């Protein structure tokens, strides 16, 4: 049913200030849901377990904004040594709430006529002609764009609560995919329609999670660049700062400081407010155009990035992959903690081992990425991987060997499917061969089933870490044995789909024989034979 809403009468305007309005969902330490304003998030950060936004990407976007506020308010350590003191001493971040409450109200009004929060008021003259419904604002709804060639779904009257629109705007700034804006460039310039990929689009963002929101913020803060530089409250602020224009191709700019980096405006966005059926403030129309381009230095501005090599031997930040799950790359995160000399991972390594008071890891390395098909967002990929100070070498070995064991079993399942298909369908046409192999290929069932045992492996390594010199070898063997059973079960289930016949019995026998020989042979990972790898 279409939700009723009331346009704002001429001469009147609505205001909405996220500093004091509930705008971010969270979870308390007892597990209860809570909705807090920005000020209350900081004031009660150590009483909250985590944020509870609608998607992993939205959660990352809100954390980015909270970090920007911390940097702008000076609520941040001045050195790596002070960072350790902040983390181990559980330094309160409530000073950010005090700073935020003292800021001018006009600078934090989501619907201010000339400097709306996180938006570009220069789009106002185009909003009436080119504005759309709120589906354009919510990144996850972009998948609908290709389903309706005339984009008529964007015109649907589906108002968003102001809090939801605020968080969706933050997400657009950091994760918006490249493409073409649905507005004219006649007035502002043709380049306003060229949407560049957001700052975090195309790479994995790693956030270190603590057991409270306050701890999460402390872990991800760092000695800032450009202390005292304000954050980007709108396109037209701070005063005297010249933004790009849209008459010519944008020249990427270097961030002025840490607050500027984490609050950068990757999109030009404008929201139109209205009254909902119960008098609440909603957004009923939006307009999105091109935003800022940043010239990012990997060492200074991508401190969380984990690097991996492409097939062409080019090193680049770890990227979301539709064919390789994030957990298969977890060893890259632990490698960074083990080896990086500067940045976030070196600071994590500097937290000296300490006796844990309870089971489980004190921290999680949460990796988040946006899977997209060119300009079309598809889904979020994310995973959390445990970390305890002093355990990085053990966790690296466990995750690397665990991934290699799973990869070997998956390749064995593929080879078994090929052998079985060649036997069962000897006269298959070349055009049908891939399909016949795919119906017997158990990899597609195996990979999702292998993820939980992998996480259990890392958890057991963490729990054994305080008591054993080698907390990895025994859990790895148990993990390998469990995956063999899973892979065998998935293979037999696929082969059982062949109708009874002599030919199909031979196909089943050949496939299972290849599998058993592969998992017990000399080339198999040592753990599959119940042995300990020597590396």
C-alpha positions in Angstrom: 0.0 0.0 0.0 1.3 3.5 -0.9 2.2 5.4 2.2 0.6 8.8 2.6 2.8 11.8 2.9 2.3 15.6 3.0 4.5 17.9 1.0 6.0 20.8 2.8 4.0 24.0 2.2 5.8 26.9 0.4 7.6 29.2 2.8 7.9 26.5 5.5 10.8 24.0 5.9 11.5 20.9 7.9 14.6 20.2 9.8 16.1 17.0 11.2 19.4 16.8 13.2 21.0 13.4 13.6 23.0 14.6 16.5 19.9 14.5 18.7 17.4 12.4 16.7 17.6 8.6 16.8 19.3 7.7 13.6 21.4 4.6 14.0 20.2 1.1 15.2 22.5 -0.7 17.6 22.6 -3.6 20.0 23.2 -3.3 23.7 25.6 -5.5 25.7 22.5 -7.5 26.8 21.4 -8.0 23.2 18.5 -5.6 23.3 17.9 -3.4 20.2 18.4 0.3 20.6 18.1 3.4 18.3 20.5 6.2 19.2 21.4 9.7 18.0 25.0 10.4 17.1 25.6 12.1 20.4 24.2 9.2 22.4 26.2 6.7 20.3 29.4 8.4 21.5 28.2 8.9 25.1 27.2 5.3 25.5 29.7 3.7 23.1 31.0 1.3 25.8 27.5 0.2 26.7 26.7 -0.9 23.2 27.9 -4.2 21.6 27.7 -3.1 18.0 25.8 -1.2 15.3 22.9 -3.0 13.8 22.4 -1.4 10.4 20.4 -2.8 7.5 23.5 -4.1 5.6 27.2 -4.7 6.1 28.0 -1.8 3.8 25.7 0.6 5.7 27.4 -0.4 8.9 30.8 0.3 7.5 29.6 3.7 6.2 28.3 4.7 9.6 31.6 3.6 11.3 33.4 5.7 8.7 31.3 8.7 9.7 31.8 8.1 13.4 35.6 8.0 12.8 35.4 11.3 10.9 33.6 12.9 13.9 36.3 11.5 16.2 39.0 13.0 14.1 37.3 16.4 13.7 36.7 16.6 17.4 40.2 15.6 18.4 39.0 12.4 20.0 41.9 10.4 18.7 45.4 9.3 19.7 48.3 11.4 18.7 50.8 8.5 18.3 50.9 4.7 18.0 52.1 4.5 21.6 49.1 6.6 22.7 46.8 4.4 20.6 47.9 1.3 22.6 47.1 3.2 25.8 43.7 4.1 24.5 42.9 0.5 23.5 44.3 -1.2 26.6 43.0 1.6 29.0 39.6 1.7 27.3 39.7 5.4 26.8 36.2 6.9 26.7 35.1 8.6 23.5 32.3 10.7 25.1 34.3 13.9 24.3 33.1 13.4 20.7 29.5 13.7 22.0 30.3 16.9 23.8 32.0 18.4 20.8 29.2 17.4 18.5 26.5 18.9 20.8 28.4 22.2 20.7 28.4 22.5 16.9 26.2 25.0 15.1 22.7 23.6 14.5 22.7 24.8 10.8 25.7 22.6 10.0 23.9 19.4 11.1 20.5 19.9 9.6 19.7 17.2 7.0 17.3 19.6 5.2 19.0 22.9 5.5 18.2 25.0 2.3 21.8 25.9 1.5 24.0 23.5 3.3 22.1 20.3 3.9 24.1 17.7 5.9 26.2 15.4 3.6 24.4 16.8 0.5 24.9 19.2 -2.4 22.3 22.1 -2.4 23.5 23.1 -5.9 21.2 20.3 -7.2 18.1 22.0 -5.9 17.0 23.6 -9.2 17.1 20.2 -10.8 15.3 18.3 -8.1 11.8 19.0 -9.4 12.6 17.9 -13.0 15.0 15.0 -12.4 14.3 13.9 -8.8 13.1 10.3 -8.4 11.6 8.1 -5.7 13.8 6.9 -2.9 14.7 3.6 -4.6 17.6 5.4 -6.2 19.1 6.3 -2.9 19.2 2.8 -1.3 22.1 1.0 -2.8 20.6 -2.5 -2.5 17.7 -1.5 -4.6 19.9 -0.7 -7.6 19.5 -4.3 -8.7 15.9 -3.3 -9.7 17.2 -0.9 -12.3 17.9 -3.5 -14.9 14.5 -5.2 -14.4 12.6 -2.2 -15.6 14.0 -0.7 -18.8 11.9 2.4 -18.4 12.9 2.8 -14.7 9.3 3.3 -13.8 9.9 1.8 -10.3 12.0 4.9 -9.4 8.8 7.0 -9.6 7.0 4.9 -7.0 5.9 6.9 -3.9 7.8 5.0 -1.2 9.0 7.6 1.3 11.9 6.8 3.6 12.2 7.8 7.2 14.8 10.5 7.6 17.1 8.3 9.6 17.1 5.6 6.9 17.7 8.2 4.2 20.6 9.7 6.3 22.3 6.3 6.5 21.6 5.4 2.9 23.3 8.7 1.9 26.4 7.9 3.9 26.5 4.5 2.1 26.2 6.1 -1.3 29.2 8.3 -0.5 31.5 5.4 0.1 30.1 2.5 -1.9 28.2 4.1 -4.9 29.1 2.2 -8.1 30.2 3.9 -11.3 27.6 4.7 -13.9 25.5 7.5 -15.4 23.4 9.8 -13.2 19.7 10.1 -14.1 19.7 13.9 -14.4 20.6 16.5 -17.0 24.0 18.2 -17.1 22.7 21.3 -18.9 22.9 23.6 -15.9 25.7 22.3 -13.7 27.8 20.8 -16.5 28.0 17.5 -18.4 30.3 15.9 -15.9 27.7 15.9 -13.1 26.2 12.8 -14.8 29.5 10.8 -14.6 29.3 8.8 -11.5 32.7 7.5 -10.3 33.0 4.5 -8.1 33.0 5.3 -4.4 36.1 5.3 -2.2 35.5 1.7 -0.9 33.9 0.3 -4.0 36.0 -2.4 -5.6 38.0 -3.3 -2.6 37.6 -5.1 0.7 37.4 -2.8 3.7 38.6 -4.3 6.9 37.3 -3.1 10.2 38.7 -4.3 13.5 35.7 -5.1 15.8 36.0 -5.1 19.6 33.4 -6.3 22.1 31.8 -2.8 22.4 31.2 0.0 19.9 33.6 2.1 21.9 36.4 -0.5 21.6 35.7 -0.8 17.9 36.1 2.9 17.4 39.3 3.0 19.5 40.8 0.1 17.5 40.1 1.8 14.2 41.3 5.3 15.1 44.9 6.2 14.4 47.2 9.2 14.7 45.5 11.7 12.4 46.7 13.6 9.4 45.7 17.3 9.3 44.5 17.7 12.9 41.9 20.4 13.2 40.7 20.1 9.6 36.9 20.0 9.7 34.8 17.2 8.2 32.6 17.6 5.2 29.2 18.6 6.6 28.0 19.6 3.1 29.1 20.4 -0.4 29.2 24.1 0.3 31.2 23.8 3.6 33.7 24.4 5.1 33.8 28.0 4.2 36.6 28.9 1.8 37.1 25.3 0.5 36.7 25.1 -3.2 35.0 21.9 -4.5 35.2 20.6 -8.0 32.9 21.9 -10.7 31.2 19.8 -13.4 32.2 21.7 -16.5 35.3 19.6 -17.0 36.7 16.3 -15.9 37.5 16.1 -12.2 41.0 16.2 -11.0 41.4 13.9 -7.9 42.3 15.9 -4.8 44.4 14.7 -1.9 42.4 14.6 1.4 43.2 17.5 3.7 43.2 15.3 6.8 41.7 12.2 8.4 38.3 13.8 9.1 38.1 15.0 5.4 39.0 11.5 4.2 36.4 9.6 6.3 33.6 12.1 5.5 34.4 12.7 1.8 31.3 13.2 -0.4 31.6 10.6 -3.1 28.2 11.7 -4.5 26.2 14.8 -4.9 23.0 14.0 -3.2 19.9 16.0 -2.4 16.9 14.8 -0.4 13.4 16.4 -0.4 11.6 16.2 3.0 7.9 15.6 3.6 5.6 14.8 6.5 4.6 11.1 6.9 1.1 10.0 7.8 1.8 10.4 11.5 3.7 13.6 11.3 7.1 12.1 11.2 9.8 13.5 8.8 10.4 11.4 5.7 12.2 11.8 2.4 10.0 11.4 -0.7 12.3 12.5 -3.6 16.0 12.3 -4.2 18.5 13.4 -6.8 22.0 11.9 -7.2 24.9 13.3 -9.3 28.7 13.0 -9.4 30.7 13.7 -6.3 34.3 14.1 -5.3 37.3 12.2 -6.5 40.2 11.6 -4.1 43.8 11.0 -4.8 44.6 8.3 -2.2 48.0 7.3 -1.1 48.0 3.6 -0.1 50.3 4.0 2.9 48.4 7.0 4.3 44.8 6.6 3.3 44.3 2.8 2.9 45.8 1.6 6.2 43.3 -1.3 6.5 43.9 -2.6 2.9 45.2 -6.1 2.4 47.1 -6.6 -0.8 46.9 -9.6 -3.2 48.2 -10.3 -6.6 46.1 -10.5 -9.8 46.7 -13.1 -12.4 48.9 -10.6 -14.1 51.1 -10.3 -11.0 49.8 -6.8 -10.2 49.5 -6.1 -6.5 46.3 -4.4 -5.5 44.0 -4.2 -2.4 42.0 -7.4 -1.9 38.9 -7.2 -4.0 35.4 -8.8 -3.7 35.2 -11.9 -5.9 32.0 -13.6 -7.0 33.9 -16.9 -7.5 36.1 -17.0 -4.3 34.6 -16.6 -0.9 36.2 -14.2 1.6 37.1 -16.9 4.1 39.4 -18.5 1.5 41.4 -15.3 1.6 41.5 -15.0 5.4 45.2 -15.9 5.5 45.9 -12.5 3.7 44.5 -10.7 6.8 46.7 -12.6 9.2 49.7 -12.2 6.9 49.2 -8.4 7.1 49.1 -8.5 11.0 52.1 -10.7 11.0 54.3 -8.8 8.5 53.1 -5.2 8.0 55.5 -2.6 9.5 53.2 0.3 9.7 49.5 1.0 9.7 46.5 -0.7 11.3 47.9 -4.2 11.3 51.3 -3.2 12.8 49.4 -1.4 15.6 47.3 -4.6 16.2 50.5 -6.6 16.4 51.9 -4.2 19.0 49.1 -5.2 21.4 51.3 -7.6 23.4 49.8 -11.0 24.3 47.9 -11.1 27.5 46.1 -13.7 29.4 42.5 -13.7 28.3 39.8 -13.8 30.9 37.3 -15.8 28.8 37.2 -18.1 25.8 37.0 -16.6 22.4 38.9 -13.9 20.6 38.9 -10.4 22.0 38.9 -8.9 18.4 37.5 -9.7 15.0 38.9 -8.7 11.6 35.6 -7.9 9.8 36.1 -7.8 6.0 33.4 -6.2 3.9 33.0 -5.8 0.1 30.4 -5.0 -2.5 30.0 -7.5 -5.3 28.9 -5.7 -8.5 28.4 -6.6 -12.1 29.9 -3.5 -13.7 27.6 -0.7 -12.6 25.0 -3.1 -11.1 25.4 -3.8 -7.3 24.7 -7.5 -6.7 25.3 -8.4 -3.0 27.5 -7.7 0.0 30.2 -10.2 0.8 31.6 -10.1 4.4 33.2 -12.3 7.0 34.6 -11.9 10.5 37.9 -13.6 11.5 39.1 -13.9 15.1 42.3 -12.3 16.3 44.1 -12.3 19.6 47.4 -10.5 20.2 50.4 -12.7 19.8 48.4 -15.3 17.8 48.9 -13.9 14.3 51.5 -16.6 13.2 49.3 -19.5 14.4 46.2 -18.0 12.8 48.0 -17.4 9.5 49.2 -21.0 9.4 45.7 -22.3 10.3 43.9 -20.2 7.7 46.4 -20.8 5.0 46.5 -24.5 5.4 42.7 -24.6 6.0 42.1 -22.8 2.7 44.6 -25.0 0.9 42.9 -28.2 2.2 39.5 -27.0 1.1 40.9 -25.9 -2.3 42.5 -29.4 -2.9 39.2 -31.2 -2.0 37.2 -28.9 -4.3 39.6 -29.6 -7.2 39.3 -33.3 -6.5 35.5 -33.1 -6.6 35.8 -31.4 -10.0 38.1 -34.1 -11.3 35.8 -36.8 -10.0 32.9 -35.2 -11.8 34.8 -35.0 -15.1 35.7 -38.7 -14.9 32.2 -39.7 -14.0 30.6 -37.6 -16.8 33.0 -39.0 -19.4 32.0 -42.5 -18.4 28.3 -41.9 -18.0 27.9 -39.8 -21.2 30.5 -41.1 -23.7 28.7 -39.7 -26.7 27.8 -36.4 -25.3 28.0 -33.4 -27.7 30.7 -30.9 -27.1 28.0 -28.2 -26.5 26.4 -30.3 -23.7 29.6 -31.5 -22.0 29.9 -28.7 -19.5 26.4 -29.1 -18.4 26.8 -32.8 -17.8 29.9 -32.3 -15.8 28.2 -29.5 -13.8 25.3 -31.8 -12.7 27.9 -34.1 -11.1 30.2 -31.4 -9.8 29.8 -31.3 -6.0 32.0 -28.2 -5.5 28.9 -26.0 -5.5 27.6 -27.8 -2.5 31.0 -28.3 -0.9 32.1 -24.7 -0.7 29.2 -23.4 1.4 29.4 -26.4 3.7 33.2 -25.9 4.3 32.8 -22.4 5.7 31.5 -23.2 9.2 34.2 -25.8 9.9 36.8 -23.2 8.8 35.6 -20.7 11.3 35.4 -23.4 14.0 39.1 -24.2 13.2 40.1 -20.6 13.8 38.1 -20.4 17.0 39.7 -23.6 18.3 43.2 -22.3 17.6 42.3 -19.1 19.5 41.1 -21.1 22.5 44.1 -23.4 22.6 46.6 -20.5 22.1 47.2 -19.7 25.8 48.0 -23.3 26.7 49.8 -25.0 23.9 53.1 -24.4 21.9 51.4 -25.8 18.8 47.7 -24.9 18.9 47.3 -25.5 15.1 48.3 -29.0 14.0 45.7 -31.1 15.9 42.7 -28.8 15.0 43.9 -28.8 11.3 43.9 -32.6 11.2 40.4 -32.7 12.7 39.2 -30.0 10.3 40.6 -32.0 7.3 38.9 -35.2 8.4 35.6 -33.4 8.7 36.0 -31.8 5.2 36.8 -35.2 3.7 33.5 -36.6 5.1 31.6 -33.6 3.8 33.2 -33.8 0.3 32.6 -37.5 0.1 29.0 -37.1 1.1 28.4 -34.3 -1.4 30.1 -36.4 -4.2 28.0 -39.5 -3.6 24.9 -37.4 -3.4 25.6 -36.0 -6.9 26.6 -39.4 -8.3 23.4 -40.9 -6.9 21.4 -38.7 -9.3 22.5 -41.0 -12.2 19.8 -43.5 -13.1 20.6 -47.2 -12.4 22.5 -48.8 -15.3 25.8 -50.7 -15.9 27.3 -47.6 -17.4 26.3 -45.3 -14.6 27.5 -47.8 -12.0 30.9 -47.7 -13.7 30.8 -43.9 -13.7 30.0 -43.9 -10.0 32.8 -46.3 -9.2 35.4 -44.4 -11.3 34.4 -41.1 -9.6 34.6 -42.4 -6.1 37.8 -44.3 -6.8 39.5 -41.2 -8.1 38.3 -39.3 -5.0 39.6 -41.8 -2.5 42.9 -42.1 -4.2 43.4 -38.4 -4.3 42.6 -37.8 -0.6 44.9 -40.5 0.5 47.7 -40.1 -2.0 51.2 -38.6 -1.5 50.2 -35.3 -3.3 47.3 -34.7 -0.9 47.8 -32.2 2.0 49.4 -34.0 4.9 46.4 -33.3 7.1 44.1 -35.4 4.9 46.3 -38.4 5.7 46.2 -37.6 9.4 49.7 -36.2 9.4 51.1 -32.8 10.4 52.5 -30.5 7.7 56.1 -29.5 8.1 55.7 -25.9 7.0 
